[in-house]
Each structure stands twice: as structure tokens, then as C-alpha cells.
Amino acid sequence: MSLRPKRTFAALVLTAALAPVVAPAATAAPSPLPAQLVAKTDAGAINRHLIALQRIADTHSGNRAASTDGHAASADYVAGKLEAAGYSVTRQEFPFVYTQKLAEKLTVEGADVPITVMTYSAATPAGGITAPLAVVPVDATPGCEVSDFAGVTGKIVLVSRGACPFAQKQAAAADAGALGAIIYNNTAGALNGTLGDPAAARIPTGGISQADGQALAGRDGATVTLDLREFREQRTSYNVIAETKTGRKDNVVMAGAHLDSVPEGPGINDNGTGSAALLEIALQLGSKPKVENAVRFAWWSAEEYGLIGSTYYVDSLTFEQQLDIALYLNFDMIGSPNAGYFAYDGDNSDRVGAGPGPYGSAQIEETLTGYLNGRGIPTEGKDFDGRSDYGEFIAAGIPAGGLATGAEGVKTPEQAAKWGGQAGIAYDPCYHQACDNLGNVDRVALDRNADTIAWTLGTFALSTESVNGVAPGKPAVKPHRHPAAKAARAAVA
């Protein structure tokens, strides 16, 4: 999972790719596909894919980061399985700026404070910069305007996360004359972020935990040394895309997971779990299922560098091609070792953060949570905060949803009572670290989420009427087909 700055999503609403031609209501018995797909999705087979990803990382410098041999081997593994199952597989190449951390150090009056360089941050000189600390007061939009940074010329600023992207905060600080920026989390846990684009970098910027930030907030004027540097290189990587050969191509159900890890580790929870579950479900669905709608699977790359692969994919589509996608399902970290059970808040019922998704997102959330809740597993909403690959789909007006089990956020006592696990520690204590390995997965959570994904994909493969605005129990709607297509079918009948 990439920790990407929050963005304002386009307020687009997709019109259904259906003509308003009403047909008699269907009377056929419900298809058993969703239940069959759940039964065929085996936790042991998913774990075998995780073992494969771990071994690939172990034999390729300990990681599967975008553009590395470890990612290429992971993509070959996924593509090979799909091709053997009869899928036509596309490898979509794209450019991006690869980074690797060289220096991450913050000292305050000689004492070390853990800090993480933000991806695409401007660099300090070797050895760092030393300056007084300037604490920015917290308000509704901390550090989002230049006026927030009064009197910071020649200083290193400390500012809270929230309300605007990290890139905007450091740019405003730079405009006010700051030499560097330290952004602390506004929720429990560490902060591992990105500026989103190398061109956005103005001053050296790093992230620290909420606890460390609150401690430093009382030390305005203290002498700090900040040393933040990263290696950069222009590279290419690629997404892996596969689609069923059956089903409507103008009303596609799409599901994705990012396959790349961070350079620091093998990324078995983040995001081997989502990738492995989707792979096994694709294999069990098969390339020629009896479905109404085609199902398209994607394994994204360079998610950890700012959602680059998925953004490139959506932006490469014409509006009509985007319109062919009925909905997008995203699965990023679904087996966290101290798992929570979160579904993206499509209807914004939590009233937190970015607001609702495009029309249809609420219906996706209802389908996902309905399956889990029906099996006695309570869920909580998760804000569309822009941290994973649904981002560009939402920006294009495509309904979206998905599941997650949590990253660096800390489980509350109430959540521990509800879900089990340990209160007061992160959902994934090994988030973006070398210890995100085979031992860093809650396989009960992974199995439950994989079943939910299988059920949901099977359900929408048969019908997306709820997402497309057709109320349950109402007459079905005939697919719109162009007259030329009808004539072509008649010619070969």
C-alpha cells in the first residue's frame, strides 16, 4: 500500500452502458456461480502463491520492487499461471522514477528521532542540514497555506498531516523560506509517504509518528539536524492484465491488486496477499466462465511509488473504454497479522475524509460487507483517502470498492474486542519493512477476505444492475448494441 497524499476526486458519475430498452423480468433460478467460486477458492492454494512470492524475493535481493528482477519474476509467475489457464495476458509497460533510500536521520538536540524520507523528496547535502525547529500550529488545514508558516525562514518546520497533500505542505513551507519539513502523523503510528511526483519536490521532507510529532511540538526552537537523501533513476515497469473470454466487453467487472513490494522487503502482506488471492480466484473462475459480464484482473506495478501503474492504465483508456468498466474492486493488504476488517466507505456513511465514491460505490460496499456480516464478521468503513489503486478509477467516475485489513494504523481496544488481536499495536507492525514475510500474515483473515472477494466477483459477473442504477426486482435492461454489430452477427449466423 502506498501512502499517497489525499486528492480531490472528480465528481463524475458514470451513466450505465445500457440503452433504456425494457425487457420482461428474468425468471431463471439464481446462478450458483458465487457460491461455487467461494467453495473452489482454497486457502492452501493462495498460501502456495505466497510461498512462491517469498522465494522470488529471497532469490532477488530480498524484494519485489517495481522494475527489479524480483518484480519481473513475480509478474512472470502470475502471467504464466494465467496463460496456462487459457487467459490472454497483456503486459502493459510504463515509465516511472525509481527511488531507493540512502539516508534517513533526524536528531533533535543530539537525540535520534525515527524518520522516513518521503518518496521524491528534495535531498539534503550529505551529512544533513542543521537549523532551529519551527512548530506550525494545528488548525483545520495545518500547513496548507503559506500564511501558516510565519517566521520560518531558515528553519526546519514541524507540521501535522491532514487536510491537503504532503506536496502542498512542503511547497507552502518552501515559499515561506523553510529549509526542510517534518510532517507527523495525525493518527497513531509512523508516517511513510510520498510527494507523488519528483517535480513537486521543493525542500527535504520526511515523515514521523504521531507520538514523536506530539513530543516535538513542545520543543519549538530546538536545534535539529535533518539528513534525507534517496537514489533516483528513470526506469520502466509493467502491469499484468487478464480478462475472461466470455461475458460482455462493454460492462466489465474489474478487480486489481498491486504486485510490487517496497525495496525494503518481500511484501508478502503488502501486497502479496491481495495479489495471491486474486490470482487463485482468476484460476478458479477460468477464462471461459458462464457469466453475463467479462471479468478483468489487474496486477499493478509501481503502486509503492505513487499508484503509477494503475494511474497509467486508467489514463491510457478513452472515455468510451472507461465507460466499458462497470466497476473496480481493489484489494491491498487483506491478511494483516493484527487484522481489522475494513471495506471502503462507498456511501460516506462514516462522514470521514474524502467523501463518497461515484454512484455504485455504495452498492459495492453493501455487497462486500453483506457477505462478511452474514458470516458473523463485523466490518468498519475505510475512507477513500487516495492511498491505493482505486484512486484514478474514482477520479474517472468509475464505481469502486474493496477490502483491507489495515497497515500502520493502531488497533483500538474496541476493535480488539470485536475482531481479536492486540490493542495498541499496528494492524501490520511490519508494514514496509523487511519483516513483511510469510510469517506476517493472518491466514484466517486472508481466507475470509478471499471468500468475500470470490463471492462479490461471482455476483457482479452475473449482474451489475444495482451498480448501474437498476433496482432489485425491477425489469431487466437489455444490453445496448450498435446496429452495425447486430448486422455483423446476422451475417455470420
C-alpha positions as CSV (number, residue, x, y, z in Angstrom):
1,M,0.0,0.0,0.0
2,S,1.3,3.4,-1.0
3,L,0.8,6.2,1.4
4,R,-0.2,8.8,-1.1
5,P,-1.3,12.4,-0.3
6,K,-5.0,12.9,-0.3
7,R,-6.5,14.2,-3.6
8,T,-9.8,15.8,-4.5
9,F,-11.6,13.2,-6.7
10,A,-13.5,14.3,-9.8
11,A,-17.3,14.5,-9.1
12,L,-18.1,12.3,-12.1
13,V,-21.0,9.9,-12.3
14,L,-20.9,7.1,-14.9
15,T,-24.0,6.6,-16.9
16,A,-24.8,2.9,-17.3
17,A,-23.6,1.4,-20.6
18,L,-27.1,0.3,-21.2
19,A,-29.9,1.5,-23.5
20,P,-33.3,2.2,-21.9
21,V,-35.0,-0.8,-23.6
22,V,-37.1,-2.7,-21.0
23,A,-37.4,-6.5,-21.3
24,P,-39.6,-8.8,-19.2
25,A,-38.2,-9.7,-15.8
26,A,-36.0,-12.7,-15.8
27,T,-37.5,-15.8,-14.2
28,A,-34.5,-18.2,-14.3
29,A,-33.2,-19.6,-11.0
30,P,-30.2,-17.7,-9.5
31,S,-26.9,-18.9,-10.7
32,P,-24.8,-20.9,-8.2
33,L,-21.6,-19.2,-9.5
34,P,-20.8,-17.1,-6.4
35,A,-21.1,-20.0,-4.0
36,Q,-19.2,-22.3,-6.3
37,L,-16.4,-19.8,-6.7
38,V,-16.2,-19.4,-2.9
39,A,-16.0,-23.2,-2.5
40,K,-13.3,-23.5,-5.1
41,T,-11.1,-20.7,-3.6
42,D,-8.8,-22.7,-1.4
43,A,-6.7,-21.0,1.3
44,G,-3.9,-23.6,0.8
45,A,-3.6,-22.7,-2.9
46,I,-3.4,-19.0,-2.0
47,N,-0.7,-19.7,0.5
48,R,1.2,-21.6,-2.2
49,H,1.3,-18.4,-4.2
50,L,2.6,-16.5,-1.2
51,I,5.4,-19.1,-0.8
52,A,6.3,-18.5,-4.4
53,L,6.5,-14.7,-3.9
54,Q,8.6,-15.2,-0.8
55,R,11.0,-17.4,-2.7
56,I,11.2,-15.0,-5.5
57,A,12.1,-12.2,-3.1
58,D,14.6,-14.4,-1.3
59,T,16.4,-15.1,-4.6
60,H,16.2,-11.5,-5.9
61,S,17.8,-9.2,-3.3
62,G,15.0,-9.6,-0.7
63,N,12.3,-7.7,-2.5
64,R,9.9,-7.5,-5.5
65,A,10.0,-3.7,-6.1
66,A,8.8,-2.3,-9.4
67,S,11.4,-2.6,-12.2
68,T,13.6,-5.0,-10.3
69,D,14.3,-8.6,-11.2
70,G,12.1,-9.6,-8.2
71,H,9.1,-7.9,-9.7
72,A,9.8,-9.3,-13.1
73,A,9.9,-12.8,-11.7
74,S,6.7,-12.2,-9.7
75,A,4.9,-10.9,-12.9
76,D,6.2,-13.9,-14.9
77,Y,4.8,-16.2,-12.2
78,V,1.3,-14.6,-12.3
79,A,1.2,-14.3,-16.1
80,G,2.4,-17.9,-16.6
81,K,-0.3,-19.3,-14.4
82,L,-3.0,-17.2,-16.2
83,E,-1.7,-18.1,-19.6
84,A,-1.7,-21.8,-18.7
85,A,-5.4,-21.4,-17.6
86,G,-6.3,-20.0,-21.1
87,Y,-6.3,-16.3,-20.4
88,S,-5.0,-13.8,-22.9
89,V,-2.5,-11.8,-20.9
90,T,-1.3,-8.3,-21.6
91,R,1.9,-6.8,-20.2
92,Q,1.4,-3.0,-20.1
93,E,4.8,-1.2,-19.9
94,F,5.1,2.3,-18.5
95,P,7.9,4.7,-17.3
96,F,8.4,5.9,-13.8
97,V,11.1,7.3,-11.5
98,Y,12.6,4.6,-9.3
99,T,13.9,5.6,-5.9
100,Q,15.8,3.9,-3.1
101,K,16.5,5.4,0.3
102,L,20.1,6.5,1.0
103,A,19.8,8.5,4.3
104,E,17.0,8.9,6.8
105,K,18.1,10.7,10.0
106,L,16.6,13.3,12.3
107,T,18.4,14.4,15.5
108,V,16.9,16.9,18.0
109,E,19.5,18.4,20.4
110,G,21.6,15.3,19.7
111,A,18.9,12.7,20.3
112,D,17.7,10.5,17.3
113,V,14.1,10.5,16.2
114,P,13.0,7.9,13.7
115,I,12.1,9.5,10.3
116,T,11.2,8.2,6.9
117,V,12.2,10.2,3.8
118,M,9.1,10.9,1.6
119,T,9.4,9.5,-1.9
120,Y,10.5,12.1,-4.4
121,S,11.6,14.5,-1.6
122,A,14.3,17.0,-2.3
123,A,17.7,15.9,-0.8
124,T,19.8,17.4,1.9
125,P,23.5,17.7,1.4
126,A,25.5,14.6,2.7
127,G,25.6,15.0,6.5
128,G,22.3,16.9,6.5
129,I,21.2,20.4,7.4
130,T,21.1,21.9,10.9
131,A,18.6,24.6,11.8
132,P,16.1,25.6,14.5
133,L,12.8,23.8,14.7
134,A,9.7,25.9,13.9
135,V,6.5,24.3,15.1
136,V,3.4,25.0,13.0
137,P,0.2,25.4,15.0
138,V,-2.5,22.8,14.3
139,D,-5.7,24.1,12.8
140,A,-8.4,22.7,10.4
141,T,-5.9,22.9,7.5
142,P,-2.4,22.7,9.1
143,G,0.4,23.8,6.8
144,C,-1.8,24.0,3.7
145,E,-1.3,27.8,3.2
146,V,1.9,29.9,3.1
147,S,0.4,32.0,5.8
148,D,0.6,29.0,8.2
149,F,4.4,29.3,8.1
150,A,5.0,32.7,9.6
151,G,8.6,33.3,10.8
152,V,10.1,30.0,9.4
153,T,12.8,31.5,7.2
154,G,16.0,29.5,7.6
155,K,14.3,26.9,9.9
156,I,13.1,23.3,9.7
157,V,9.3,23.1,10.1
158,L,7.2,20.6,12.1
159,V,3.7,20.3,10.7
160,S,0.8,17.9,11.2
161,R,-0.5,15.7,8.5
162,G,-4.1,16.3,7.3
163,A,-6.4,18.3,5.0
164,C,-4.1,18.7,2.0
165,P,-1.4,16.6,0.2
166,F,2.2,16.4,1.7
167,A,3.5,18.0,-1.5
168,Q,1.3,21.1,-0.8
169,K,2.6,21.4,2.7
170,Q,6.2,21.3,1.8
171,A,5.7,23.7,-1.1
172,A,4.0,26.2,1.2
173,A,6.8,25.8,3.7
174,A,9.4,26.4,0.9
175,D,7.6,29.5,-0.3
176,A,7.7,30.8,3.3
177,G,11.5,30.3,3.4
178,A,11.8,27.0,5.3
179,L,14.8,24.8,4.7
180,G,13.1,21.4,5.4
181,A,9.8,19.9,6.5
182,I,9.0,17.2,9.1
183,I,5.4,16.0,8.8
184,Y,4.0,14.0,11.7
185,N,1.0,11.6,11.5
186,N,-2.4,12.7,12.7
187,T,-3.3,9.2,13.8
188,A,-1.4,6.6,15.8
189,G,1.6,5.1,14.0
190,A,4.5,6.0,11.8
191,L,4.2,8.1,8.6
192,N,5.6,6.7,5.3
193,G,4.6,9.0,2.5
194,T,5.2,10.3,-1.0
195,L,5.1,13.7,-2.7
196,G,3.6,11.9,-5.7
197,D,5.8,13.4,-8.4
198,P,9.5,14.3,-8.5
199,A,8.6,17.7,-9.9
200,A,6.7,18.5,-6.8
201,A,9.8,18.4,-4.5
202,R,10.9,21.8,-3.1
203,I,12.6,21.1,0.2
204,P,13.8,17.9,2.1
205,T,10.7,16.3,3.6
206,G,10.2,13.4,5.9
207,G,7.5,11.7,8.0
208,I,7.5,10.8,11.7
209,S,5.0,9.1,14.0
210,Q,2.1,10.9,15.8
211,A,3.8,10.3,19.2
212,D,7.1,11.7,18.1
213,G,5.4,14.7,16.5
214,Q,3.5,15.5,19.6
215,A,6.6,15.3,21.7
216,L,8.5,17.6,19.3
217,A,5.5,20.1,19.3
218,G,6.6,21.3,22.6
219,R,10.2,22.0,21.5
220,D,9.9,25.0,19.3
221,G,13.3,26.5,18.6
222,A,15.3,23.3,19.4
223,T,18.3,22.6,17.2
224,V,17.6,19.8,14.7
225,T,19.7,18.1,12.1
226,L,17.9,16.6,9.1
227,D,19.6,14.2,6.7
228,L,17.3,12.9,3.9
229,R,18.6,11.5,0.6
230,E,17.5,8.9,-2.0
231,F,18.8,7.4,-5.2
232,R,16.7,8.1,-8.3
233,E,16.7,6.7,-11.8
234,Q,14.3,6.7,-14.7
235,R,13.0,3.1,-15.3
236,T,10.2,1.1,-16.8
237,S,7.9,-1.5,-15.2
238,Y,4.7,-3.1,-16.3
239,N,1.2,-4.1,-15.3
240,V,-0.2,-7.6,-15.9
241,I,-3.8,-7.6,-17.2
242,A,-6.0,-10.7,-18.0
243,E,-9.7,-10.9,-19.0
244,T,-12.2,-13.7,-19.4
245,K,-13.0,-14.6,-22.9
246,T,-16.7,-14.8,-22.1
247,G,-19.1,-12.1,-20.9
248,R,-20.0,-8.6,-22.1
249,K,-17.0,-6.5,-23.0
250,D,-19.0,-3.2,-22.6
251,N,-19.9,-3.9,-18.9
252,V,-16.7,-5.3,-17.5
253,V,-16.2,-6.2,-13.8
254,M,-12.6,-5.3,-12.9
255,A,-10.5,-6.3,-9.9
256,G,-6.9,-5.3,-9.1
257,A,-4.1,-5.7,-6.6
258,H,-0.6,-4.3,-6.7
259,L,2.1,-6.8,-7.2
260,D,5.2,-4.7,-6.3
261,S,6.7,-4.5,-2.9
262,V,8.8,-1.7,-1.3
263,P,12.6,-2.1,-1.8
264,E,12.9,-2.8,2.0
265,G,11.3,-6.2,2.0
266,P,9.4,-9.1,0.2
267,G,6.0,-7.5,0.6
268,I,4.1,-10.7,1.5
269,N,1.2,-8.9,3.2
270,D,1.7,-5.7,1.2
271,N,0.6,-6.8,-1.2
272,G,1.3,-10.5,-1.8
273,T,-2.0,-11.3,0.0
274,G,-4.2,-9.3,-2.4
275,S,-2.2,-10.5,-5.5
276,A,-2.3,-14.1,-4.5
277,A,-6.0,-14.1,-3.7
278,L,-6.9,-12.5,-7.0
279,L,-4.6,-15.0,-8.9
280,E,-6.3,-18.0,-7.3
281,I,-9.8,-16.7,-7.8
282,A,-8.9,-16.0,-11.5
283,L,-7.7,-19.5,-11.9
284,Q,-10.8,-21.0,-10.3
285,L,-13.1,-18.8,-12.3
286,G,-11.4,-19.8,-15.5
287,S,-11.0,-18.0,-18.8
288,K,-14.4,-19.0,-20.2
289,P,-16.9,-18.9,-17.3
290,K,-20.7,-18.7,-17.9
291,V,-21.2,-15.1,-17.0
292,E,-23.1,-12.1,-18.2
293,N,-20.1,-9.7,-17.8
294,A,-16.5,-10.2,-18.6
295,V,-14.1,-10.1,-15.6
296,R,-10.8,-8.3,-16.0
297,F,-8.0,-8.8,-13.5
298,A,-5.0,-6.5,-13.0
299,W,-1.8,-6.8,-11.1
300,W,-0.4,-3.3,-10.8
301,S,3.2,-2.2,-10.6
302,A,4.8,0.9,-9.1
303,E,1.9,1.3,-6.6
304,E,4.5,2.0,-4.0
305,Y,5.9,4.9,-6.0
306,G,2.6,6.8,-6.1
307,L,0.0,4.5,-7.8
308,I,1.8,4.9,-11.1
309,G,0.8,1.7,-12.8
310,S,-2.9,1.9,-12.2
311,T,-2.9,5.6,-13.0
312,Y,-1.2,5.0,-16.2
313,Y,-3.7,2.3,-17.1
314,V,-6.8,4.4,-16.5
315,D,-5.3,7.4,-18.2
316,S,-4.5,5.3,-21.3
317,L,-8.2,4.5,-21.8
318,T,-10.5,6.6,-23.9
319,F,-13.7,7.8,-22.2
320,E,-15.6,5.0,-24.0
321,Q,-13.2,2.4,-22.8
322,Q,-13.5,3.8,-19.3
323,L,-17.3,3.5,-19.7
324,D,-16.9,-0.1,-20.5
325,I,-15.7,-0.7,-16.9
326,A,-18.8,-1.2,-14.8
327,L,-16.9,-1.1,-11.5
328,Y,-13.5,-1.6,-10.0
329,L,-12.6,-3.7,-6.9
330,N,-9.3,-3.1,-5.1
331,F,-7.6,-5.5,-2.7
332,D,-4.5,-4.1,-1.0
333,M,-3.3,-5.9,2.2
334,I,-6.0,-8.4,3.1
335,G,-4.1,-10.6,5.6
336,S,-2.5,-8.2,8.1
337,P,-1.2,-10.1,11.2
338,N,-3.3,-8.0,13.6
339,A,-6.1,-7.8,11.2
340,G,-9.1,-5.4,11.1
341,Y,-12.0,-5.9,8.7
342,F,-12.4,-2.8,6.6
343,A,-14.5,-2.1,3.5
344,Y,-14.2,1.2,1.5
345,D,-16.9,3.6,2.6
346,G,-18.6,4.0,-0.7
347,D,-21.6,5.9,0.6
348,N,-19.6,8.1,3.0
349,S,-21.8,7.0,5.9
350,D,-18.8,7.5,8.2
351,R,-18.6,11.1,7.2
352,V,-14.8,10.9,7.3
353,G,-12.3,12.3,4.8
354,A,-12.7,12.3,1.0
355,G,-16.5,11.8,0.7
356,P,-18.4,9.1,-1.2
357,G,-17.3,7.3,-4.3
358,P,-19.0,7.6,-7.7
359,Y,-22.6,6.2,-8.0
360,G,-22.5,2.4,-7.5
361,S,-19.7,2.5,-4.8
362,A,-22.3,2.3,-2.0
363,Q,-23.7,-0.9,-3.7
364,I,-20.3,-2.4,-3.9
365,E,-19.7,-1.7,-0.2
366,E,-23.1,-3.3,0.6
367,T,-22.2,-6.4,-1.3
368,L,-18.8,-6.8,0.4
369,T,-20.0,-6.1,3.9
370,G,-23.1,-8.1,3.5
371,Y,-21.1,-11.3,2.8
372,L,-18.8,-10.7,5.8
373,N,-21.5,-9.6,8.2
374,G,-23.7,-12.6,7.1
375,R,-20.9,-14.8,8.4
376,G,-20.7,-13.1,11.8
377,I,-17.7,-10.9,10.9
378,P,-18.4,-7.2,11.7
379,T,-16.8,-4.6,9.5
380,E,-15.8,-0.9,9.6
381,G,-15.7,1.7,6.9
382,K,-12.5,2.8,5.3
383,D,-12.1,6.3,3.8
384,F,-11.3,6.7,0.1
385,D,-8.1,8.5,1.2
386,G,-6.2,8.0,-2.1
387,R,-3.7,5.5,-0.7
388,S,-4.3,2.7,-3.1
389,D,-5.0,1.9,-6.8
390,Y,-8.7,2.7,-6.8
391,G,-7.7,6.4,-6.9
392,E,-7.6,7.0,-10.7
393,F,-10.7,4.9,-11.2
394,I,-12.7,7.1,-8.8
395,A,-11.2,10.2,-10.5
396,A,-12.7,8.9,-13.8
397,G,-16.1,8.4,-12.2
398,I,-15.9,4.6,-12.1
399,P,-17.6,3.0,-9.1
400,A,-15.1,1.4,-6.7
401,G,-14.8,-0.6,-3.5
402,G,-12.6,-3.1,-1.8
403,L,-11.4,-4.7,1.4
404,A,-8.3,-4.1,3.6
405,T,-7.1,-5.4,6.9
406,G,-5.0,-2.3,7.9
407,A,-1.5,-1.0,7.6
408,E,0.4,1.2,10.1
409,G,-2.7,2.3,12.0
410,V,-3.1,1.1,15.6
411,K,-5.9,-1.3,16.6
412,T,-8.1,0.1,19.3
413,P,-9.4,-1.8,22.4
414,E,-12.9,-1.7,20.9
415,Q,-11.6,-3.3,17.7
416,A,-9.6,-5.9,19.5
417,A,-12.8,-6.9,21.5
418,K,-14.7,-7.1,18.2
419,W,-12.1,-8.8,16.0
420,G,-9.5,-10.3,18.3
421,G,-5.8,-9.4,18.1
422,Q,-3.9,-7.0,20.2
423,A,-5.0,-3.5,21.0
424,G,-2.4,-0.7,21.0
425,I,-0.2,-2.1,18.1
426,A,-0.4,-1.7,14.4
427,Y,-2.6,-3.8,12.2
428,D,0.7,-4.7,10.4
429,P,3.7,-4.0,12.6
430,C,6.0,-5.0,9.7
431,Y,4.4,-2.5,7.2
432,H,7.0,-1.5,4.6
433,Q,9.8,-3.4,6.4
434,A,12.0,-6.4,5.8
435,C,9.9,-8.5,8.2
436,D,6.8,-8.4,5.9
437,N,7.4,-12.1,5.1
438,L,5.5,-15.3,5.2
439,G,5.3,-15.1,9.0
440,N,3.5,-11.7,8.7
441,V,0.1,-13.0,7.6
442,D,-3.2,-13.7,9.4
443,R,-4.4,-16.6,7.3
444,V,-7.8,-16.7,8.9
445,A,-8.4,-13.1,7.8
446,L,-6.9,-13.9,4.4
447,D,-9.2,-16.8,3.9
448,R,-12.3,-14.8,5.0
449,N,-11.4,-12.0,2.7
450,A,-10.6,-14.2,-0.3
451,D,-14.1,-15.9,0.1
452,T,-15.7,-12.4,0.2
453,I,-13.8,-11.4,-3.0
454,A,-14.9,-14.6,-4.7
455,W,-18.5,-14.1,-3.8
456,T,-18.5,-10.5,-4.8
457,L,-16.8,-11.1,-8.2
458,G,-19.1,-14.0,-8.9
459,T,-22.1,-11.9,-8.0
460,F,-21.2,-8.9,-10.2
461,A,-20.0,-11.2,-13.1
462,L,-23.7,-12.2,-13.3
463,S,-25.2,-8.8,-12.8
464,T,-24.2,-5.2,-12.2
465,E,-27.7,-3.9,-12.2
466,S,-27.5,-2.4,-8.7
467,V,-24.3,-0.6,-9.6
468,N,-25.8,0.6,-12.9
469,G,-28.8,2.0,-11.1
470,V,-31.4,-0.8,-11.7
471,A,-33.3,-1.5,-8.5
472,P,-33.5,-5.2,-7.4
473,G,-36.8,-6.8,-8.5
474,K,-37.3,-4.3,-11.4
475,P,-37.4,-5.4,-15.0
476,A,-34.1,-6.2,-16.5
477,V,-32.5,-3.9,-19.1
478,K,-31.4,-5.2,-22.5
479,P,-27.7,-4.5,-23.4
480,H,-27.3,-1.7,-25.9
481,R,-25.7,-3.0,-29.1
482,H,-24.8,-0.8,-32.1
483,P,-26.8,-1.6,-35.3
484,A,-23.6,-2.4,-37.2
485,A,-22.8,-5.1,-34.6
486,K,-26.2,-6.6,-35.0
487,A,-25.8,-6.7,-38.8
488,A,-22.4,-8.3,-38.4
489,R,-23.8,-11.1,-36.2
490,A,-26.6,-11.7,-38.7
491,A,-24.1,-12.1,-41.5
492,V,-22.3,-14.9,-39.8
493,A,-25.4,-16.6,-38.2
